[in-house]
Amino acid sequence: MRTCAVVPYFEHARTLAAVVEALLANELPCVVVDDGSGAAAHAAAATLAARHPGKVTLVTHPRNLGKGAAVLSGMRAAAAAGCTHALQIDADGQHDTADVRAFLQQAAHHPDALILGLPVFDATTPRTRFYGRYLTHAWVWINTLSFEIRDSMCGFRVYPLAPVLELADEERLGSRMDFDTEVLVRLHWRGARMVEVPTRVTYPRDGQSHFHLWRDNVRISAMHARLFFGMLRRLPTLLRRRHREVLHA
């Protein structure tokens, strides 16, 4: 088992260095994917990679393709470098890097499972974002016929690379904010196991969000619709699996 970090990055020059330094302190090499940042933000990422040769790899998209596309580019670079697992973490500083060790420990104990961050929100969390997540939660529970994925939107997780890249080669996954949820639902359909790790999530007062309220909500709604019809096609298989789980509970 060989793990690296994949950090999708877009215009978060102020917080990127602290995130990467924390990952390196946990002996994790990093793949930073600059998803079409402007010149100043790109220069910050390039400087960081130059400061840590062999430990920080910079992958650059010439234009913004979306968070999902950035994560997949990072995963492919990680696999090409010989990694078997990737810890995904956002560059904006919302995730508690003190929990990296807990994620890695769970991945070592469950190498075939996805290790998912289960957010513990504090008072900095906007109420609209907090309650809005529950619509996605409900659709995920419907589309998996399971409560195994309690939060599909947290971008702090560890993936075994082989099943994710196989899925990406066989299915067209969402390339933006819809990626985090869709990849989990589709991997769940394929029988992937999920293990949760509670982790604190903070929204900095001066933080920069790239979530576009209308555009991304429309994209996420379309994703839920696609997944619902995909669930209907798989309904007999999912019901049989659910029945086995109940029998062995």
Secondary structure, 3 states (H helix, E strand, C coil): CCEEEEEEECCCHHHHHHHHHHHHHCCCCEEEEEECCCHHHHHHHHHHHHHCCCCEEEEEECCCCCHHHHHHHHHHHHHHCCCCEEEECCCCCCECHHHHHHHHHHHHHCCCCEEEEEEEECCCCCHHHHHHHHHHHHHHHHHHCCCCCCCCCCCCEEEEHHHHHHHHHHCCCCCCCCHHHHHHHHHHHCCCCEEEEEEEECCCCCCCCCCCHHHHHHHHHHHHHHHHHHHHHCHHHHHHHHHHHHHCC
